[in-house]
Amino acid sequence: MASPSAQRPWRRHIILQLQHRDRHQKLHFEGLILSYNQLLTKSDIVQFWRDKRDPHLPSAVSLPPEPENVTKIQIRHQENVNKLYQANGELAQEVFELSKQNKQKEKELQATQSRLSELEVKLGELELERGRLQTQIDELAKANGEVKAKYDSLQQHSRTQWEQLRKKEAEASELIQSMIDIKVQAAADLNYSNEKTKRVKQKNLEKDLAVISTVPIPMDIDVFRQVQKVPTEVARHPETKSFKPFRSFRSASFNLSTHPRFLQSFKGIFRKRSNTCFSEIDCSPTNFCSVARVPARVRHGLEVHDGEVNAVKFSPNSKVLATGGSDRRVRLWDVVGGMLQKQKILEGSNDGVTSVEFDPSGVQLLAGSYDNTARLWSLRSCELKCALSGHSAKVTAAKFKSYYREAVTGSHDRTIRIWDLNKTACVNSIAVLSRCSDIVCSDSFIISGHFDQKIRLWDSRAGLKTSEIPLQGKVTSLDINSDRTQLLSCSRDDLLNVTDLRMNETRLELRAEGFKCGADWTKAIFSPDGCYAVVGSCDGVLYVWDTLTGKLETSLVGQHRSSINAVSWSLSGEYVVSVDRTKVANLWADC
C-alpha cells in the first residue's frame, strides 16, 4: 500500500480537477442565474412598493395603478423558479452520481497506484538485469574481436601459404616441363644417332640388293610385288596396327632363310617406316587407370565461360579439358597439378555450343551448336577445318563414328546424320519420330535418346532401326562403357538406367533422395572402368553410384549454386570435372 505522502499529490490533483469541473459547468448556467437574480430584484422592488404604500399621501398624489403585466411577470418568475428548482434537483442528482464515480475512480486510482509501484520495482529489477546482460555483451564483443583478429591473421597466413603453394606448383610445372624438354631433346639426339646407324644399314642394304640382283632367286613375281606394296599400304592406313607385313611370305614358293641378311634388311625397312607413321597419330590414351578413383573434394573451381556452360570433355590423355558454353566458344584448359590453366580458345561458332568431343588421337575436336551446325577443329593449329551444315534445328550431339573419318550428329529436327569428314558431306540421314537429345556410336551401330521417352538402336551401315527401349521420362543423355556392353541413360523422371546391350534389357535403376534432373540436356556418364556412374543435380550436388550394386556411393557438395549441366571423368581415373549454368567448373579429386 502506498504511503500517505505518496497519495497527497493525487488527492490534490483530484481536488483541482473537481474545481475545474465546477468552473466549467458554472459557465453553462451563469446567464440563467443572472436572469434569475434580476427577476428576484424586480420582484423585491414590486413587493416593496406593494407593502410600503403610504396611506397619508394626498389623493392627488397616489400611486399609479399596478400594471397588468406584473401578474404575468410573477407567473413567469414562478415558472422560472420552478425550472430552477427542477434543474437544481437534477444537478444535485448529477453531483451525487459524479460523487459515486469519483469514489470509484479513487479506488481504481489506488489500484493503479499499487500496480505502478509494483511495476516500478519490476522495472528496477529489469534495469539491473539489463546492466548485467550489457556487461556480458561487452565481454563477448571483446572476445569476438580477439577471435576475429586471430581469424584475420590466420586467413592472411592462409593466403600467404596458398600463394606460396601456387608459386611452388608453378615452379614444379616449369621443372616438369623443363625435364620433358630435356627428355624430348635427348630423344631427338638419340633418334639422330639411330638415324646414322639406319643410314649405314640402308647403304648396306643397297649394296646387298645390288649383289642379289645378279643372283637368280626363284621367287613368285606377285609375292614380290606385294612385298613392295607393304610400306605404301602402311603409310596410307596408319590405323591398321595389327598389319603384319610378312604374312604373304608364308605361302611363298621360296625360303628366305637362305638369305638371312636380305631378310633382316627388309625387316629394318618395315620397322622404320611403320614406327614413323604411328608416332604421328597416337590413338591410345596415356595414363590410363584400370580402377577409377571416386572424387571426394574440389581441387580447383573457376568461371570458365562468359555464360552458361553446356558441355565438358577430357582429352584421351587426360591432360587437356574442353568446355563449351553459351558464349559461342570452345575453351581448352591444361590440367596441371590439380588445377585448370587456360590454354586456347576455338572460335567459329555462331551460337552457343551444345556438345564437345575429342577424336581418339586427341588432335581434333568436334562440337555441336545451337546454329544447326557441327564444327571440326584441328587442335594442333587451332583452326576450323570444316563445318557440317544441313540440320534445320540445333545440333544437340556430335560424335566421332570410326576413328576420325566419320561423324554422327543428332538434332532437334528429328534426324540423325552420318558425315564423311574427308569430303565434308552427309552420307546418310535417318529420320526419327522425335527430337534427339544425345547419341553414342561405333563403327557398326548408333544409339540415340529422344524426347518421346525412347532409346533407339540403329544399324549404321543400313540406317535401319534394330530395337527400341522405352523409358518413363524424356531422355537427356546417353553414355556407353569401354566394353560397349552397358548403356547409361539419364531421363527427366530423375532416374538413371543401366541397360545391358547384349540382352536389350534394363539391368539397374539408379535413384537417390534429393537428386533432380535439372534440364533436358543434363549429362550422366560412366567412369573409365565402368564401375561408377556420375551425374549432377539441379541443386548443384554431384551424385556417384556403384554400377555393380546400384547403391549410392557418395553425394558431393561443391561450389555449384545452380543446376549442373554436364560432367566428364578423365580416362586416367584421377579427375572429374562438373560444369553448371553459372559459368563455374569444378575439378574434383579423391584427395
TIVEX-999967 format. One record per residue (C-alpha): x negated, y, z negated; residue in one letter. Coordinates in steps of 0.001 Angstrom, whole numbers, padded with zeros to 6 digits, always signed. Layout:
N
XYZA ...
// end
This chain:
591
+000000+000000+000000M -001303+003397+000918A -002233+005841-001849S -000019+008974-002579P -002831+011181-001375S -002675+009396+001982A +001151+009862+002141Q +001257+013596+001410R +000295+014719+004937P +003059+012551+006358W +005687+013970+003941R +004559+017462+004741R +004874+016635+008422H +008433+015305+007904I +009455+018466+005993I +008063+020626+008754L +009968+018599+011343Q +013230+018977+009360L +012713+022717+009072Q +012068+022897+012781H +015250+020925+013431R +017285+023267+011184D +015922+026283+013024R +016607+024697+016378H +020203+023693+015525Q +020942+027072+013876K +020408+028789+017209L +023431+026971+018706H +025805+028342+016029F +024268+031780+015490E +026742+033563+017830G +029700+031766+016273L +028562+032674+012765I +028107+036327+013780L +031640+036494+015248S +032969+034809+012171Y +031261+037342+009897N +032702+040214+011965Q +036179+038782+011651L +035730+038425+007934L +034611+042053+007732T +037661+043263+009677K +039926+041061+007563S +038454+042520+004400D +038977+046040+005680I +042586+045380+006599V +043237+043721+003274Q +041612+046613+001522F +043862+049155+003204W +046888+046990+002633R +046222+046577-001073D +044945+050102-001711K +047737+052248-000307R +048209+055497-002315D +051932+055975-003243P +051371+059636-004367H +050406+060877-000977L +052883+063282+000649P +055356+061825+003020S +053888+063774+005810A +050576+062086+005148V +051403+058456+005286S +049511+055548+006695L +050304+054625+010156P +052376+051559+010533P +050430+048257+010775E +049985+047373+014394P +051499+044204+015763E +048183+042659+016830N +046917+042468+013255V +049014+039382+012723T +047667+037866+015882K +044171+038659+014723I +044807+036981+011408Q +046210+033909+013107I +043261+033781+015422R +040960+034331+012495H +042581+031483+010610Q +042211+029233+013606E +038559+030152+013873N +038122+029463+010196V +039744+026061+010597N +037497+025315+013504K +034511+026388+011490L +035580+024128+008623Y +036001+021276+011059Q +032584+021981+012635A +031133+022262+009140N +032518+018815+008290G +031140+017353+011475E +027781+018939+010761L +027882+017569+007237A +028584+014103+008648Q +025766+014513+011138E +023460+015683+008323V +024400+012554+006391F +023678+010334+009356E +020378+012110+010005L +019517+011672+006328S +020101+007942+006648K +017986+007852+009816Q +015328+009879+008021N +015171+007299+005228K +014946+004505+007837Q +012188+006347+009659K +010376+006850+006344E +010456+003083+005811K +009221+002470+009365E +006575+005124+008828L +005391+003398+005669Q +005223+000069+007545A +003366+001718+010417T +001003+003356+007950Q +000333-000001+006356S -000230-001595+009762R -002503+001290+010678L -004571+000716+007577S -004918-002969+008427E -005913-002121+011965L -008480+000383+010699E -010009-002344+008559V -009994-004754+011513K -011484-002029+013710L -014344-001636+011269G -014985-005380+011395E -014902-005340+015190L -017313-002424+015253E -019711-004437+013110L -019297-007432+015445E -019862-005212+018483R -023044-003878+016952G -024259-007416+016312R -023439-008502+019892L -025097-005400+021299Q -028218-006303+019366T -028111-009825+020846Q -027606-008357+024353I -030616-006099+023905D -032717-009053+022738E -031524-011198+025668L -032183-008370+028118A -035689-008021+026752K -036271-011792+027002A -034757-011798+030507N -037086-009009+031538G -040068-011031+030325E -038831-014122+032193V -038216-012007+035312K -041735-010645+035126A -043100-014197+034826K -040895-015318+037733Y -042098-012428+039895D -045683-013242+039109S -045120-016929+039867L -043330-016059+043106Q -046186-013796+044123Q -048622-016573+043264H -046485-018996+045299S -046537-016618+048290R -050282-016330+047981T -050687-020088+047772Q -048318-020533+050726W -050287-018061+052833E -053475-019862+051899Q -051830-023172+052836L -050756-021727+056183R -054279-020498+056807K -055721-023896+055833K -053256-025682+058117E -054127-023283+060938A -057807-023905+060306E -057124-027653+060212A -055239-027483+063520S -058087-025459+065005E -060584-028033+063743L -058464-030837+065155I -058212-029012+068475Q -061948-028416+068496S -062521-032124+067747M -060134-033002+070570I -062017-030649+072900D -065287-032237+071843I -063879-035703+072468K -062499-034605+075831V -065885-033197+076762Q -067595-036360+075546A -065141-038435+077572A -065813-036271+080621A -069543-036719+080150D -069079-040461+079733L -066899-040600+082842N -069555-038680+084741Y -072222-041124+083630S -069936-044029+084521N -069331-042484+087929E -073045-042632+088574K -073010-046371+087904T -069927-046789+090067K -071516-044833+092886R -074535-047134+092688V -072199-050156+092778K -070370-048607+095712Q -073618-048294+097631K -074494-051890+096765N -071031-052926+097942L -071531-051136+101221E -074824-052957+101671K -073138-056283+100843D -070360-055594+103290L -072932-054758+105939A -074660-058075+105272V -071415-060062+105026I -070085-058581+108260S -072836-060501+110046T -071837-063768+108323V -068718-065555+109675P -066203-066195+106881I -063184-068482+107504P -060504-066100+106333M -056912-065533+107422D -056644-062126+109064I -053226-061453+107438D -054650-062093+103997V -057485-059687+104674F -055029-057006+105772R -053115-057494+102526Q -056326-057009+100588V -056967-053770+102460Q -053442-052526+101660K -053731-053114+097904V -055408-049770+096936P -052946-047873+099116T -049941-049570+097515E -051275-048952+094014V -051740-045248+094729A -048281-044990+096297R -046401-046717+093439H -048134-045888+090136P -045208-047152+088086E -045866-050793+089009T -048215-051506+086123K -047773-055251+086433S -049066-055251+090034F -051746-057936+090495K -053981-057201+093488P -055437-060728+093786F -052152-062607+093734R -052229-063104+097544S -055622-064806+097380F -054202-067789+095532R -052661-069037+098780S -055615-068042+100972A -057281-070558+103262S -060757-069879+101883F -062516-069748+098497N -064300-066564+097404L -066248-068451+094750S -068927-068957+097381T -069406-065156+097417H -069307-064048+093751P -070942-060679+094414R -068369-059907+097051F -065554-060770+094613L -066971-058609+091809Q -067322-055668+094191S -063670-055877+095192F -062610-056113+091538K -064587-052953+090795G -062849-051079+093613I -059356-052097+092478F -060052-051350+088818R -061396-047890+089621K -058506-046844+091825R -055833-048282+089551S -057185-046525+086448N -057437-043231+088289T -053805-043404+089333C -052322-044404+085975F -054281-041829+083974S -052375-039041+085708E -048927-040227+084555I -048796-041918+081157D -045341-043366+080589C -045989-044937+077186S -045252-042739+074153P -048138-042167+071793T -047985-042538+068009N -045023-044920+068323F -043960-046311+064960C -042018-049567+064795S -040423-048545+061472V -038700-045156+061238A -039034-043167+058024R -035815-041768+056554V -036089-037970+056123P -035861-036549+052632A -036533-032816+052795R -037005-029877+055133V -040641-029293+056034R -040028-026227+058164H -036995-024172+059183G -036710-021188+061504L -034486-019435+064039E -035360-020891+067444V -032942-019035+069764H -031079-015752+070043D -027736-017570+069893G -026138-020928+069167E -028472-023936+069611V -026748-026723+071577N -029459-029313+072312A -032758-030632+070940V -035154-033386+072068K -038629-034708+071168F -041104-035470+073931S -042238-039110+074370P -045483-038404+072499N -043591-036706+069603S -045861-033656+069821K -043540-031297+071688V -039960-030321+070866L -037500-028835+073373A -034441-026804+072324T -031678-025376+074480G -029250-022661+073454G -026583-020226+074497S -029254-017590+075276D -029797-019399+078650R -033320-020549+077763R -035131-023788+077025V -037870-023290+074462R -040813-025651+073887L -042372-025990+070427W -045578-027660+069287D -045192-029888+066206V -048387-029246+064226V -048852-030195+060588G -045133-030459+059905G -044389-027048+061396M -042908-025778+064658L -045097-023398+066659Q -043691-021603+069684K -045333-022741+072905Q -043450-021903+076119K -040101-020693+077463I -038412-022234+080512L -036186-019751+082304E -033902-020022+085303G -030513-020974+083853S -027662-018539+084464N -025682-019605+081394D -026047-021468+078108G -027942-024791+078036V -025906-027866+077003T -028482-030712+077060S -032241-031317+077406V -034090-034498+078377E -037789-035381+078905F -038806-037869+081566D -040686-040942+080231P -044058-039415+081084S -043295-036161+079299G -044321-033969+082246V -040825-032999+083424Q -037699-031728+081669L -034079-031920+082830L -031394-029625+081374A -027660-029201+081915G -025953-025827+081776S -022624-024059+081493Y -023165-022633+085004D -022145-026022+086552N -025782-026882+087340T -028598-029097+086084A -032224-027956+086472R -035581-029740+086584L -038786-028070+085329W -042403-029122+085568S -043961-028803+082112L -047494-028523+083467R -046776-025281+085317S -043502-024347+083516C -041975-023715+086934E -038479-024619+088078L -038749-027491+090550K -035124-027824+091658C -031511-027065+090748A -028862-029787+091021L -025717-027891+092007S -022417-029419+093073G -020253-029682+089975H -017235-027384+089674S -017336-027167+085864A -020001-027082+083170K -022552-029912+083050V -022365-031492+079589T -025067-034158+080039A -028092-034625+082322A -030259-037773+082009K -033058-039451+083961F -031845-042691+085543K -035001-044503+086636S -038337-043086+085621Y -038191-039609+087187Y -036965-040224+090729R -033217-040186+089960E -030973-038340+087519A -027358-038664+086351V -025119-035747+085338T -021703-035673+083680G -019354-032705+083820S -016010-031320+082757H -014912-031508+086411D -014192-035248+085796R -017071-036526+087919T -020368-038320+087309I -023049-037641+089922R -026242-039528+090741I -029057-037401+092186W -032198-038178+094195D -034761-035834+092657L -037157-036131+095580N -034508-034993+098061K -032605-032781+095548T -029379-034302+096820A -026386-036094+095338C -026441-039736+096487V -023268-040862+094708N -020284-039281+092971S -017984-041195+090595I -014529-039765+089940A -013173-040182+086389V -009731-039505+084896L -011059-037398+082037S -013718-034823+081185R -017152-036294+080500C -018797-035357+077190S -022019-037439+077289D -023777-040206+079229I -026546-042791+078800V -028011-044748+081693C -030657-047127+083014S -031588-048493+086435D -028510-050696+086670S -025744-049168+084549F -024251-045881+083383I -022186-045425+080191I -020017-042320+079862S -017935-040906+076982G -014770-038907+077661H -012170-036636+076113F -009418-039243+076649D -010929-041266+073757Q -012562-043884+076013K -016075-045113+076782I -016567-046356+080339R -019309-048665+081653L -020294-048342+085316W -022384-050306+087772D -024656-047518+089007S -025557-049324+092229R -021963-049891+093360A -020350-046982+091482G -017655-049290+090069L -016303-049446+086521K -017152-052737+084816T -015425-052296+081445S -013785-049806+079113E -013959-049342+075317I -011103-047408+073621P -011695-045222+070537L -009447-043216+068199Q -010750-039732+068991G -012485-037602+071611K -015973-038923+072333V -018578-036241+071535T -021852-038153+072123S -023454-041450+073114L -026852-042982+072360D -028414-046375+073105I -031129-048209+071180N -034523-049095+072611S -033428-052704+073360D -030380-051346+075254R -028128-053769+073372T -026440-051401+070898Q -024426-048261+071741L -023806-045488+069194L -020808-043199+069747S -019502-040226+067787C -015877-039053+068039S -013649-036285+066712R -011903-038648+064273D -015029-038243+062065D -016215-041769+062849L -019372-043312+064335L -019093-046647+066152N -021914-049116+066846V -020938-051270+069842T -022667-054497+070892D -023054-054143+074668L -023587-057879+075081R -020091-058584+073762M -018474-055181+074528N -017023-055004+071026E -017455-052721+068038T -019890-054147+065515R -019850-051373+062868L -017795-048315+061945E -019852-045688+060118L -017955-043196+057972R -018719-041134+054865A -016791-038944+052476E -017385-035324+053390G -018527-035949+056964F -016580-033888+059509K -017418-033761+063204C -017873-030044+063873G -017441-029732+067664A -016647-031525+070915D -020411-031675+071631W -021730-032910+068236T -024584-035367+068904K -025334-038557+066938A -028471-040637+067651I -030265-043862+066725F -033643-043879+065011S -036516-045067+067270P -036355-048578+065773D -032541-048653+065916G -032207-049299+062163C -030590-045949+061331Y -028023-043556+062777A -028089-039815+062038V -025590-037027+062698V -024843-033540+061358G -021567-032421+059789S -019551-029220+060173C -020710-028039+056711D -024415-028269+057584G -025105-031618+055842V -027165-034330+057577L -025880-037924+057198Y -028026-041053+057728V -026542-044582+057875W -028191-048002+057848D -027003-049631+061100T -027701-053128+059804L -025429-052916+056754T -023197-049973+057698G -023878-048248+054370K -024677-044549+053991L -028416-044288+053430E -028542-040609+052421T -026923-037218+052922S -029271-034244+053137L -028560-030579+052427V -030986-028165+054071G -030943-024583+055289Q -027945-025011+057599H -024981-022768+056829R -022817-023861+059764S -021969-026878+061896S -024930-028988+063096I -024679-029436+066867N -027487-031896+067652A -030318-033933+066135V -033456-035630+067500S -035710-038292+065941W -039337-038408+067095S -040489-041687+068669L -043258-041817+066071S -040518-042134+063433G -042050-039326+061388E -039795-036309+062003Y -036130-035453+062509V -035002-032065+063856V -031467-030700+063463S -030056-027539+065091V -026874-025584+064337D -024636-022754+065511R -026525-020019+063647T -029822-020269+065646K -031511-022406+062934V -033629-025532+063478A -034795-027656+060529N -037761-030048+060749L -037178-032938+058302W -039739-035409+056960A -039837-038125+054343D -042132-036173+052018C 
// end
